Amino acid sequence: MKVHLAGMEARDAWHRLEPALADAAELAKQATTASTAALKALAAEAARLRDQITR
């Protein structure tokens, strides 16, 4: 009986945790997108600086 109750508690805990995992995955995707955009902007700015210096 205790094993059955422990299994039910574990399943309940998983069901509470699962939405947070989905949220974390979405936040990680957004962070990756933001990081990529920031790096592209930095690369573009570095290229502009290079072009100004080499004129």
C-alpha positions as CSV (number, residue, x, y, z in Angstrom):
1,M,0.0,0.0,0.0
2,K,2.9,2.4,0.9
3,V,4.5,1.8,-2.5
4,H,1.2,2.5,-4.3
5,L,0.8,5.8,-2.3
6,A,4.4,6.8,-3.0
7,G,3.8,6.1,-6.7
8,M,0.8,8.3,-6.7
9,E,2.7,11.1,-4.9
10,A,5.5,10.9,-7.4
11,R,3.0,11.1,-10.3
12,D,1.3,14.1,-8.7
13,A,4.7,15.8,-8.2
14,W,5.5,15.1,-11.8
15,H,2.2,16.6,-13.0
16,R,3.0,19.8,-10.9
17,L,6.5,20.0,-12.3
18,E,5.7,19.3,-15.9
19,P,4.3,22.8,-16.7
20,A,7.3,24.4,-15.2
21,L,9.6,22.4,-17.4
22,A,7.6,23.5,-20.5
23,D,7.9,27.1,-19.3
24,A,11.7,26.7,-18.8
25,A,12.1,25.2,-22.2
26,E,10.2,28.2,-23.8
27,L,12.3,30.6,-21.8
28,A,15.5,28.9,-22.9
29,K,14.3,29.2,-26.5
30,Q,13.6,32.9,-26.1
31,A,17.0,33.4,-24.5
32,T,18.7,31.7,-27.4
33,T,16.8,33.8,-29.9
34,A,17.7,37.0,-28.0
35,S,21.3,36.0,-27.7
36,T,21.5,35.2,-31.4
37,A,20.0,38.6,-32.2
38,A,22.4,40.4,-29.9
39,L,25.4,38.6,-31.4
40,K,24.3,39.5,-34.9
41,A,23.9,43.1,-33.9
42,L,27.4,43.0,-32.3
43,A,28.9,41.5,-35.4
44,A,27.3,44.1,-37.6
45,E,28.6,46.9,-35.4
46,A,32.1,45.3,-35.4
47,A,32.0,45.2,-39.2
48,R,31.0,48.9,-39.4
49,L,33.9,49.8,-37.1
50,R,36.3,47.7,-39.2
51,D,35.1,49.5,-42.3
52,Q,35.6,52.9,-40.7
53,I,39.1,52.0,-39.6
54,T,40.2,50.6,-42.9
55,R,39.1,53.5,-45.0
